[in-house]
Amino acid sequence: MKVPVFLFFVASLTMAGLPARSRDDKVNSPAHPAVLVELFTSEGCSDCPPADAFLQKLDQQPISTEQLIVLSEHVEYWNHDGWTDPYSSHTLTERQDAYGQHFHLASVYTPQMIVDGTEQFVGNNGKQAEKVLLTAATAMKVPVQITGAALHGSVIHAHIDAAPLPDHAKKSDVMFAVALNHAESQVSNGENAGRHLVHVAVVRSISKVGTIDSQGAFSQDIAIKLDKAVEASDLRVVAFIQEPGPSRVLGATLQKLAK
């Protein structure tokens, strides 16, 4: 359940003939469906750094049969004992609470990994991650595309296109997340006092930007204002379609911003 298990899992995938793919490969091709991996984490949680390290490995695309789109979502309830996670968010805390209700959990926890909104497990459980990630690509996905993503001042502009949902799918939310490619902290207090922590795909904004159903495609320009100044080259954006709950993710795509 610790990092060596994770590294063995990732290494075994490559050794088994599943080489890492470039993140520039097309996300929504039939051969490489996108799988959304969310990690609820906190710098105040001593069990979280191994899961954070695992998420970094997943971001390097160790599985050739699917595109892994990762999001690191920092929650607030560990902000005590003299340390406040600078990346924690009330919005993300509420998102995890909603997942807790969806999965009928007695309480939320960290580190928690959620794959495509349908499977949840302890983020330190490498065996469960292997099982879920290697089977997640069997689900049919709706093509989603982001074009023209650019940062103008403190506002990200982009255009999202998505195909109509299958007839059996529920009316779903079109979600848009903005994340830092890389973030670091030198923690001075709390359970991780003295540790230098490194994160990937740290969510700074996540919001519903529209809805979609089986009656027609989605095509819309969006504008998202960020609360802190950041360089465009430090950002990635993720668009995904999710059944209300939050529940099943029906499609996802990622684009990194250029300078």
Sine and cosine of phi, psi and omega as CSV:
sin_phi,cos_phi,sin_psi,cos_psi,sin_omega,cos_omega
0.00,0.00,0.10,1.00,-0.01,-1.00
-0.93,-0.37,-0.06,-1.00,-0.12,-0.99
-0.82,0.57,-0.68,0.74,0.00,-1.00
-0.82,0.57,-0.59,0.80,0.05,-1.00
-0.89,0.45,-0.70,0.72,0.00,-1.00
-0.87,0.49,-0.73,0.68,-0.05,-1.00
-0.90,0.43,-0.60,0.80,0.06,-1.00
-0.89,0.45,-0.66,0.75,0.03,-1.00
-0.87,0.50,-0.77,0.64,-0.04,-1.00
-0.91,0.42,-0.69,0.72,-0.01,-1.00
-0.90,0.43,-0.63,0.78,-0.04,-1.00
-0.91,0.41,-0.54,0.84,0.03,-1.00
-0.90,0.44,-0.69,0.72,-0.01,-1.00
-0.93,0.38,-0.69,0.72,-0.02,-1.00
-0.91,0.42,-0.44,0.90,-0.01,-1.00
-0.99,0.14,0.13,0.99,0.04,-1.00
1.00,-0.10,0.32,0.95,0.04,-1.00
-0.93,-0.37,0.98,0.21,-0.09,-1.00
-0.93,0.36,0.43,-0.90,0.03,-1.00
-0.89,0.45,0.65,-0.76,0.03,-1.00
-0.99,-0.17,0.44,-0.90,0.12,-0.99
-0.93,0.37,0.64,-0.77,0.04,-1.00
-0.95,0.30,-0.10,1.00,0.05,-1.00
-1.00,0.06,-0.14,0.99,0.06,-1.00
-0.87,0.49,0.47,-0.88,-0.02,-1.00
-0.91,0.41,0.80,-0.60,-0.13,-0.99
-0.92,0.39,-0.67,0.74,-0.23,-0.97
-0.97,-0.23,0.36,0.93,0.08,-1.00
-0.92,0.38,0.50,-0.86,-0.03,-1.00
-0.83,0.56,-0.55,0.84,-0.04,-1.00
-0.97,0.25,-0.34,0.94,-0.09,-1.00
-0.72,-0.69,0.94,0.33,0.01,-1.00
-0.92,0.40,0.46,-0.89,-0.02,-1.00
-1.00,0.03,0.68,-0.73,0.05,-1.00
-0.87,-0.50,0.80,-0.60,-0.02,-1.00
-1.00,-0.04,0.83,-0.56,0.01,-1.00
-0.89,-0.45,0.92,-0.40,0.02,-1.00
-0.96,-0.29,0.74,-0.67,0.07,-1.00
-0.89,-0.46,0.90,-0.44,0.11,-0.99
-1.00,0.02,0.85,-0.53,-0.21,-0.98
-0.56,-0.83,0.09,-1.00,0.05,-1.00
-0.34,-0.94,0.59,-0.81,0.08,-1.00
-0.95,0.30,-0.20,0.98,0.04,-1.00
-1.00,0.00,-0.01,1.00,-0.08,-1.00
-0.96,-0.30,0.87,-0.49,-0.06,-1.00
-0.95,0.31,-0.30,0.95,0.05,-1.00
-1.00,0.09,-0.12,0.99,-0.13,-0.99
-0.99,0.11,-0.56,0.83,-0.05,-1.00
-0.81,0.59,-0.64,0.77,0.07,-1.00
-0.88,0.47,-0.62,0.79,0.03,-1.00
-0.93,0.36,-0.61,0.79,0.07,-1.00
-0.87,0.49,-0.67,0.75,0.02,-1.00
-0.91,0.42,-0.62,0.79,0.03,-1.00
-0.90,0.44,-0.66,0.76,0.01,-1.00
-0.88,0.48,-0.61,0.79,0.06,-1.00
-0.87,0.49,-0.64,0.76,0.03,-1.00
-0.91,0.42,-0.65,0.76,0.01,-1.00
-0.91,0.42,-0.55,0.83,0.01,-1.00
-0.91,0.41,-0.32,0.95,0.04,-1.00
-1.00,0.10,0.07,1.00,0.11,-0.99
0.89,0.46,0.92,0.40,-0.02,-1.00
-0.99,0.16,-0.15,0.99,-0.08,-1.00
-0.92,-0.39,0.89,-0.45,-0.12,-0.99
-0.97,0.26,-0.27,0.96,-0.08,-1.00
-1.00,0.01,-0.09,1.00,0.01,-1.00
-0.46,-0.89,0.43,-0.90,0.08,-1.00
-1.00,-0.07,0.89,-0.46,0.02,-1.00
-1.00,-0.04,0.85,-0.52,0.08,-1.00
-0.95,-0.32,0.92,-0.39,-0.11,-0.99
-0.97,-0.26,0.53,-0.85,0.10,-1.00
-0.68,-0.73,0.78,-0.62,0.07,-1.00
-0.99,-0.16,0.90,-0.45,-0.13,-0.99
-0.89,-0.46,0.95,-0.30,-0.12,-0.99
-1.00,-0.02,0.79,-0.61,-0.07,-1.00
-0.99,-0.17,0.21,-0.98,-0.15,-0.99
-1.00,-0.06,-0.41,0.91,-0.26,-0.96
-0.95,0.31,-0.06,1.00,0.15,-0.99
-1.00,-0.09,0.09,1.00,-0.04,-1.00
-0.98,0.18,0.97,0.25,0.02,-1.00
-0.46,-0.89,-0.08,-1.00,-0.03,-1.00
0.84,0.54,0.55,0.84,0.12,-0.99
1.00,0.08,0.11,0.99,0.03,-1.00
-0.72,-0.69,0.79,-0.61,0.10,-0.99
-0.93,-0.36,0.87,-0.49,0.03,-1.00
-0.88,0.47,0.89,-0.45,-0.06,-1.00
-0.92,0.39,-0.24,0.97,-0.03,-1.00
-0.97,-0.25,0.06,1.00,-0.02,-1.00
-0.96,0.28,0.45,-0.90,-0.12,-0.99
-0.54,-0.84,0.66,-0.75,0.08,-1.00
-0.91,0.41,-0.58,0.81,0.03,-1.00
-0.87,0.49,-0.67,0.74,-0.01,-1.00
-0.95,0.31,-0.56,0.83,0.08,-1.00
-0.89,0.46,-0.69,0.73,0.04,-1.00
-0.91,0.42,-0.58,0.81,0.02,-1.00
-0.90,0.43,-0.68,0.74,0.04,-1.00
-0.92,0.40,-0.62,0.78,0.06,-1.00
-0.85,0.53,-0.66,0.75,0.01,-1.00
-0.91,0.42,-0.64,0.77,0.09,-1.00
-0.89,0.45,-0.64,0.77,0.02,-1.00
-0.85,0.53,-0.66,0.75,0.05,-1.00
-0.93,0.37,-0.65,0.76,-0.01,-1.00
-0.88,0.47,-0.65,0.76,-0.03,-1.00
-1.00,0.00,0.07,1.00,0.03,-1.00
0.84,0.55,0.70,0.71,0.01,-1.00
-1.00,0.10,0.55,-0.83,0.06,-1.00
-0.91,0.41,-0.55,0.84,0.06,-1.00
-0.32,-0.95,0.36,-0.93,0.08,-1.00
-0.99,0.15,0.22,-0.97,-0.07,-1.00
-0.36,-0.93,0.23,-0.97,0.14,-0.99
-0.74,-0.67,0.51,-0.86,-0.14,0.99
-0.98,0.18,0.71,-0.70,0.03,-1.00
-0.87,-0.50,0.80,-0.61,0.04,-1.00
-0.95,-0.31,0.72,-0.70,0.02,-1.00
-0.81,-0.59,0.80,-0.60,-0.05,-1.00
-0.94,-0.35,0.87,-0.49,0.04,-1.00
0.80,0.59,0.43,0.90,0.05,-1.00
0.93,0.36,0.12,0.99,-0.11,-0.99
-0.88,-0.47,-0.38,0.93,-0.02,-1.00
-0.77,-0.64,0.71,-0.70,0.05,-1.00
-0.75,-0.66,0.57,-0.82,-0.01,-1.00
-0.29,-0.96,0.22,-0.97,0.02,-1.00
-0.90,0.44,0.77,-0.64,-0.08,-1.00
-0.89,0.45,-0.21,0.98,0.05,-1.00
-1.00,-0.05,0.08,1.00,-0.08,-1.00
-1.00,-0.09,1.00,0.01,-0.06,-1.00
-0.90,0.43,-0.60,0.80,-0.01,-1.00
-0.91,0.42,-0.66,0.75,0.02,-1.00
-0.93,0.38,-0.63,0.78,0.04,-1.00
-0.87,0.49,-0.70,0.72,0.02,-1.00
-0.85,0.53,-0.73,0.68,-0.03,-1.00
-0.88,0.47,-0.74,0.67,-0.08,-1.00
-0.94,0.35,-0.71,0.71,-0.09,-1.00
-0.93,0.36,-0.55,0.84,-0.02,-1.00
-0.97,0.22,-0.23,0.97,0.02,-1.00
-0.94,-0.33,-0.21,0.98,-0.09,-1.00
-0.89,0.46,-0.48,0.88,-0.06,-1.00
-0.95,0.30,-0.11,0.99,-0.01,-1.00
-0.97,0.25,-0.30,0.95,-0.01,-1.00
-0.97,0.23,0.64,-0.77,0.08,-1.00
-0.94,0.34,0.63,-0.78,-0.04,-1.00
-0.83,-0.56,0.52,-0.86,0.07,-1.00
-1.00,0.08,0.77,-0.63,0.03,-1.00
-0.89,0.45,0.73,-0.68,0.04,-1.00
-0.75,-0.66,0.59,-0.81,-0.02,-1.00
-0.61,-0.79,0.65,-0.76,0.15,-0.99
-0.94,-0.35,0.74,-0.67,0.09,-1.00
-0.75,-0.66,0.45,-0.89,0.11,-0.99
0.91,0.41,0.40,0.92,-0.01,-1.00
-0.93,0.37,0.82,-0.58,-0.04,-1.00
-0.44,-0.90,0.48,-0.88,0.02,-1.00
-0.97,-0.23,0.84,-0.55,0.06,-1.00
-0.86,-0.51,0.97,-0.25,-0.11,-0.99
0.92,0.38,-0.88,-0.47,0.04,-1.00
-0.94,-0.33,0.28,0.96,-0.06,-1.00
-0.88,-0.47,0.77,-0.64,0.11,-0.99
-1.00,-0.07,0.81,-0.59,0.08,-1.00
-0.95,-0.32,0.63,-0.78,0.02,-1.00
-0.35,-0.94,0.25,-0.97,0.11,-0.99
-0.84,-0.54,0.72,-0.69,-0.01,-1.00
-0.90,-0.44,0.74,-0.67,0.12,-0.99
-0.84,-0.54,0.64,-0.77,0.07,-1.00
-0.56,-0.83,0.60,-0.80,0.03,-1.00
-0.96,0.29,0.35,-0.94,0.06,-1.00
-0.85,0.52,0.45,-0.89,0.03,-1.00
-0.97,0.25,0.39,-0.92,0.12,-0.99
-0.87,0.50,0.40,-0.92,-0.06,-1.00
-0.85,0.52,-0.54,0.84,-0.08,-1.00
-0.99,0.14,-0.18,0.98,-0.10,-1.00
-0.98,0.18,0.53,-0.85,0.08,-1.00
-0.97,0.25,0.42,-0.91,0.17,-0.99
-0.81,0.59,0.76,-0.65,-0.19,-0.98
-0.80,-0.60,0.29,-0.96,0.00,-1.00
-1.00,-0.01,0.64,-0.77,0.17,-0.98
-0.99,-0.11,0.90,-0.43,-0.10,-1.00
-0.95,-0.31,0.50,-0.87,-0.01,-1.00
-0.68,-0.74,0.83,-0.55,-0.01,-1.00
-0.88,-0.48,0.62,-0.79,0.10,-1.00
-0.91,-0.42,0.78,-0.62,-0.09,-1.00
-0.68,-0.73,0.53,-0.85,0.13,-0.99
-0.97,0.26,0.72,-0.69,0.06,-1.00
-0.88,0.48,-0.60,0.80,-0.13,-0.99
-0.50,-0.87,0.63,-0.78,0.07,-1.00
-0.51,-0.86,0.49,-0.87,-0.01,-1.00
-0.64,-0.77,0.44,-0.90,0.09,-1.00
-0.57,-0.82,0.59,-0.81,0.20,-0.98
-0.97,-0.23,0.96,-0.27,-0.13,-0.99
-0.99,0.13,0.78,-0.62,-0.09,-1.00
-0.97,-0.23,-0.32,0.95,-0.04,-1.00
-0.58,-0.81,0.10,-1.00,0.02,-1.00
0.99,0.12,-0.20,-0.98,-0.09,-1.00
-0.90,0.44,-0.43,0.90,0.00,-1.00
-0.97,-0.25,0.39,0.92,-0.02,-1.00
-0.81,0.59,0.74,-0.67,0.02,-1.00
1.00,0.03,-0.09,1.00,-0.04,-1.00
-0.99,-0.10,0.57,-0.82,0.13,-0.99
-0.99,-0.15,0.92,-0.40,-0.10,-1.00
-0.97,-0.24,0.64,-0.77,-0.01,-1.00
-0.83,-0.55,0.68,-0.73,-0.04,-1.00
-0.76,-0.65,0.35,-0.94,0.06,-1.00
-0.76,-0.65,0.53,-0.85,0.09,-1.00
0.80,0.60,0.77,0.64,-0.08,-1.00
-0.99,0.15,0.89,-0.46,-0.08,-1.00
-0.94,0.34,0.79,-0.61,0.08,-1.00
-0.94,-0.34,-0.32,0.95,0.03,-1.00
-0.40,-0.92,0.69,-0.73,0.11,-0.99
-0.55,-0.83,0.77,-0.64,-0.10,-0.99
-0.42,-0.91,0.39,-0.92,0.11,-0.99
-0.99,0.13,0.79,-0.62,-0.04,-1.00
-0.90,-0.43,0.00,1.00,0.03,-1.00
0.16,-0.99,-0.08,-1.00,0.06,-1.00
-0.73,-0.69,0.35,-0.94,0.00,-1.00
-0.54,-0.84,0.50,-0.87,0.06,-1.00
-0.64,-0.77,-0.29,-0.96,-0.05,-1.00
-1.00,0.09,-0.04,1.00,-0.11,-0.99
-1.00,0.09,-0.31,0.95,-0.03,-1.00
-0.08,-1.00,0.29,-0.96,0.00,-1.00
-0.96,0.29,0.28,-0.96,0.07,-1.00
-0.95,-0.32,0.74,-0.67,0.05,-1.00
-0.49,-0.87,0.92,-0.40,-0.14,-0.99
-0.42,-0.91,0.63,-0.77,0.19,-0.98
-0.99,0.14,0.60,-0.80,0.04,-1.00
-0.74,-0.68,0.37,-0.93,0.07,-1.00
-0.64,-0.77,0.83,-0.55,-0.04,-1.00
-0.85,-0.53,0.85,-0.53,0.01,-1.00
-1.00,0.01,0.76,-0.65,0.02,-1.00
-1.00,-0.04,0.51,-0.86,-0.05,-1.00
-1.00,0.05,-0.19,0.98,0.02,-1.00
-0.69,-0.72,0.54,-0.84,0.02,-1.00
-0.93,0.36,0.64,-0.77,0.00,-1.00
-0.41,-0.91,0.46,-0.89,0.04,-1.00
-0.98,0.22,0.62,-0.79,-0.01,-1.00
-0.85,0.53,-0.61,0.79,-0.04,-1.00
-0.93,0.37,-0.19,0.98,0.03,-1.00
-1.00,-0.02,0.01,1.00,-0.17,-0.98
-0.90,-0.43,0.47,-0.88,0.23,-0.97
-0.75,-0.66,0.44,-0.90,0.06,-1.00
-0.82,-0.58,0.57,-0.82,-0.03,-1.00
-0.76,-0.65,0.78,-0.62,0.12,-0.99
-0.92,-0.39,0.70,-0.71,0.03,-1.00
-0.52,-0.86,0.44,-0.90,0.02,-1.00
-0.97,-0.25,0.78,-0.62,-0.08,-1.00
-0.66,-0.75,0.75,-0.66,0.09,-1.00
-0.90,0.43,0.58,-0.82,-0.04,-1.00
-0.84,0.55,0.53,-0.85,0.01,-1.00
0.38,-0.93,-0.89,0.45,-0.03,1.00
-0.93,0.36,0.52,-0.86,-0.07,-1.00
-0.73,-0.68,-0.69,-0.72,-0.16,-0.99
-0.90,0.44,0.70,-0.72,0.10,-0.99
-1.00,0.00,0.83,-0.57,-0.10,-0.99
-0.99,-0.14,-0.23,0.97,0.01,-1.00
-0.01,-1.00,0.46,-0.89,-0.03,-1.00
-0.39,-0.92,0.40,-0.92,0.08,-1.00
-0.45,-0.89,0.34,-0.94,-0.05,-1.00
-0.72,-0.69,0.57,-0.82,0.16,-0.99
-0.61,-0.80,0.72,-0.70,0.11,-0.99
-1.00,0.00,0.60,-0.80,0.02,-1.00
-0.99,0.10,0.53,-0.85,0.06,-1.00
-0.98,-0.18,0.22,-0.98,0.02,-1.00
-0.90,0.43,0.00,0.00,0.00,0.00
